[in-house]
Amino acid sequence: MTPADPLAPGEYAPEVTYLNTASHGLLPARGRAVLETVQAGWSSGRSTPGNYDHLVPELRASFARLLTGATADDIAIGGNVAGLIGRVAAALPAGAEVLVAAGDFASVPNPFRFRGDLAVRAVPLEKLAVEVRAETALIAVSLTQSADGRTVDPAELRAAAHANGARLLVDATQAAGWLPLRFADADFWVCATFKWLLGARSVSLLGVQPEALDGAVPLGAGWYAGADRWGDMYGSGPLAATAHRLDDTPDWLGVTASVAGLGLVHELGVAAIGAHDRTLAAAFRSGLAELGLDAVPGDSPIVTVPGGGAHADALAAGGVVVSARGGGLRVSFHLYNTGADVARALAVLREAGR
């Protein structure tokens, strides 16, 4: 059965059929409210976004709750995924092999590719576990592929990595919020908050196993990476002893939105969100098959029709927001979507195909 209602009706009133969370999630009402409050204080001079630094520990703890087994001390904050991955890339010795998935989102392999002195080897996603070898220092992969929603088993990859003396870095940007995550299943977990976590474009997070902390370098460490960041802003004290040593100075405006988004995810529950999103995606896949369109098989909220990118224009003209990636049509479902959205998208495609 296709869900008839959104999971959080009081938080959303979209004016279009929005099926593009894989590109950017929608801001909930609570996020908009807190941003308006912060901006009003900022423009009036009564406060600045920095007055909301007290929400950073809350954000770390909230992400750690999604990453079962992690603590707030294991979570670093940064501006984007590639920048946080760069801290891991910088720690690898020259010539080290990094194993990546062919066709993965560029922010995952690029920090390793463009360091210039690493051996980056791309293999098909489904062969990552069997392609690990003694020379491999790190596997780096998106848990759920941005292009088509295919999802790997991180526990299997970490076992393969550790059996060969390597470490595993997982980008959970397209999975966190609808798929349960376990901290123990990877050495490094990186995630942007602006997609399924309903947060801000300027906030990303990095979870680091304590025993893997030496596998990341505090690139560009500023005052915010210090052990006593507020008390030693002009001094020469040590960096934080935890993963916080990898911090960037956060965008506090974005932090307030991301705290609100993650709060909604926790209230609804990842299991409920995942079931809702997957049910909608399954209904859409079935409808596509009836129209003679073949989607990439899978069980994620991301549905892709290879070679179907041209359909994105027809959907846009019909008020359905999707994306075209790699020549394919990409449609993605989240907690604000309903069965009516599935029906609307299929109806537009049906009409366009006549």
N, C-alpha and C positions, 0 to 999 in steps of 0.2 A: 504493500500500500504506500502511495506517495503522501508524505506529510502535507496537510492542507494549510497549515499555519506556520508562520515564522516562530522561532524559539523565543524571541525577545521583542514582541510587538510594540511595547512601550518605548523602545530604544530607537526604532527605525520607522521611517515613512518615505522610502525611496520614490522618486518621481519617474523612474525608468525601471525597466526590468534589468537589474544589475547582476550579471553573471560573470564577473571579472575579478574575483578576490585573488586569483593567482597573480594579478598585476598589482592590485591595491585593495585592501579591505575598506569597508565603509566605517566612518567614525560614528560611534553610538552617541545618543543624546547626552549621556553623562560626560563623555569626552568633550563634546562641544561646549557644554556648560562650564567645565573647569577651564578650558582654554579661554573662554570669554571672560571669566573671572580674573585669570592671570593677566590677560591683555589689558583689561580695564585698569588693574592696579599698576601695570607697567606704563601705560600711556599717561596716567594721572600723576606718576611720580611717587605714589604711595608705597609701591613695592617694585621689585624687579623679578624676572623669572628665577634668579638665583636664590630668592627667598624660599623656593620650593625644593631646595637641595635635600630636605628631610625626606622627600619621597624616593630618593635614589635607593636607600636601603630597602624600602618597601617594594620597589621594582625588582631588585635583586632577589628578594625572598619570594616574590610572586613567580618569577621565572623558575626559581629553584623548586617550587611546588609542582610545576609542570614537569620538571626534570627529576623524577622520583629518585631520591637518594642523595641529591645535591643539597648544599646549604648556601646561604647568601654569601659566605666567604669564598665559595667556588666560582662566583659569577663576576666577570668584568663587564664594564659598559663602554660602548664606543659609538661612533657615528654611522658606520656601515659595515657590512659583512666582510668585504674585501680587506678593509683596513685591519680588522681583527684577525683575519686569516694571515695577514702579513706578519703578525707577531710570531706565528708558528713557522712560517716560511723562513723568517730571519734566523731562527735557531738551528736550522738544518746545516750540516757541514757541506762544503762544496762537493759537487759530484753525487750527492745523495739522490736516490731514485724516489720519485713521488708517483704513485699509481692513481690515476684519475679515470673517470668514466667518459667515454667518447660521447660528445654532444651534451655534456653537463653545462649548467649555466656558467657563463664565463667568469663570474666573480669567485668561483671555487678554484679552477686551475690557474687563473692569471697571476695571482701573487707568486706562485711557484714558477710559472713559465717565464715571467719577465724579471725574475731575480737574475737570470742569465747564466748561472753556474750550477743549476740542478738538472737532473735527468728526469724529465716529466714524460711518463709513458701512459698513453690513453688506450683503454681496452673497452670492449662492449660491457655495458652495465652488468649484465647477467654473468659475466666472467670475472668480475673483480676478485672474488674470494679465491678462485683457483689460479689467478695470475700473480698472486703474491709470491715473492721469491726472496732469497737471502739478501739480495742487494736492495730490496725495498725498505725505505726508512719510514714511509708514511703512506697511508691510503687517505685520499681526500675526496669526498663525494657528497652530493645532495641526497638526503634521506628519501625525499620524494622529488622526482624530476620535474622541473618547471615546464618543460616542453610538452610532456604527455602524461604526467601523473604516476609513472611507474615508481614503485617503492621498494627499497632494498631492506634486508634484514641486518640491522647494525650489530646484533649479537654475533651473527655468523661472521661478519666482516672483522669484528674485533678479535674473535678467536683465531681467524686466519692470520691477521696482522701479528698478534702476539706470538703465535707459533713460529713466526719468522723474525721475531725481534723488532717488529715495526709497530707504529702507533696508528690510530684511526682518528681522523677528523671528519665530523658529520655536520653538514649544513641542514638545519631543521626548519628553514624559513618556510618551506611549502608543506610542512607537516605539523609543526607545533600549533596546538589549538584544536585540532581534530583527531590527532593520533597520539595515543599514550606513549610517553618516552621514559626510558630508564637511564639514569646517569651512568650506571655501570657498563652500558653498551658501547661507549666510545671514550676516547681519551680527551677529545676536545669537541664541544658542542657550540656551534655558532648559529645565531638566529636574528633576522631582522623582525621588528615588531609590527611593521606596517601592513602586513598581509592578513593571515588568519588570526593574529593576535590583536587586530583592530586598533593598533597604536599609531605611532608617528614615523614618518620616513627618516627622521634624523636619529633614531635610537635602535641600536643593535646590541646584542648580548653575547658573551662568550663564557661557556662553562668549561672549567679546566679541572681534571682530576688532580688532587694534591701531588701525587707522585709524578705527574706529567708537567708540573709547573716549570721545571727547567727546560722543557721543550718549547717555550715561548719567550720571546725577548720583548721587554718593555720599550718598543720603538717610540721615540718622541715623548718619553715620559715627562709629563709636566707636573705642576703642583698637585694635581688631583690624584696622581699615582703615589703620593707620599704617604708614609705611615701616619703622619699627623698633618693632613693636608691643610687644615685651617690654621693650625698653630705654627706651622713651619713654612709658610708661603714665601718667606724671604730668606730662609735658612738653607742649610745643606744637610738636612736629615736624611735618613734612609727611606727607601721605597717601602710600601706596604709588604708584609710578609706573605699575604694571601694572593689570590688571583686579582685583587684590586690593584696590584702593581702594574697591571696591563691596561688600566683605565685610560680613556680619553676624558677630558673635561666634558661633561654631558651638556646636551641642549636641554635645559630644565623645562622649557616650554613643551618640548616633545615628551619629556619624562612624564609630565602630568597627564598627557593624552594616553600614553602607553600604560600607565598605572590604571587608568580608567578602563581601557580595553581589556587588559588582563583580568581585571576585577570581574568584568562581565563573563569572560571565559570560565573563570573559577565558579561563579555563581551557577552557571548552567551545567558545567561539568564537561570535561573532554569526551567522555563516553557518550553522553547524550548528543553533543554537537557532532561527533563523528558519525553516529548512527543516522542522524538527520541529514547530514551532508551526503553521505554515501547512498542513502535511499533515494534522494533526489537525482544523484548522478546515475544510479542504476536505471531509474525510470527514463532518464534522458537517453542513455545508451540504447535501451529497448526501442524508444521512439525513433532514434536514428536508424536502427536496423530496419524498421518498417518503411522508412523512406529510402532504403537502399544505400545508406551511408555507413561506412565501416569505421568505427572508433577503435582506438588502441585499447585492447583488453585491459581490465584492471578493476580495482575496488577502491579507488581514491576519488575525492570530490572533483578532481581535474579530469575533464573528458576532452580528448583530442581526436579530430578527424584528419589524418594525414592527407596533405594535398587539398584540404578544404578551406584554405585561408580566404578564398574569394567569397565564401559565404558570410564572412564577417561584415562586409559592406551591406549585404541585404538585411542582416540582423540589425545593424546600426540604423538603417533607414526605417526599420520597424520598431525602434525604441528599445532594442535589446543590446545591452553593452557587453561585448565579449572581446577577445583579442585574437590576432593572427600571429602565430609563432612558428618560425622555421617552415613557412609555407602551409602550415596546418591551421585548422580552426580550433581554438582552445576555449572551452567553456568551463567555468568553475562555480561550484555551489557552496554557500555558507549559511550560517544560522539565520540570516535575514531573508533567505529565499523560501519559496513555497512551491507546492504542486502547480499553482497557477503560472509561476515563472517557467516551469518545465513546459507546460502546455503552450504558453505564448511563444517560446523560442521554437518549438516544433512546428507551430502553426505558421510562423514566418518562413521557416525553411520549406515547408510544404508548398506554400504559395509561391515562393521564389523558384521552386523546381517545376512549376507548371509550364 
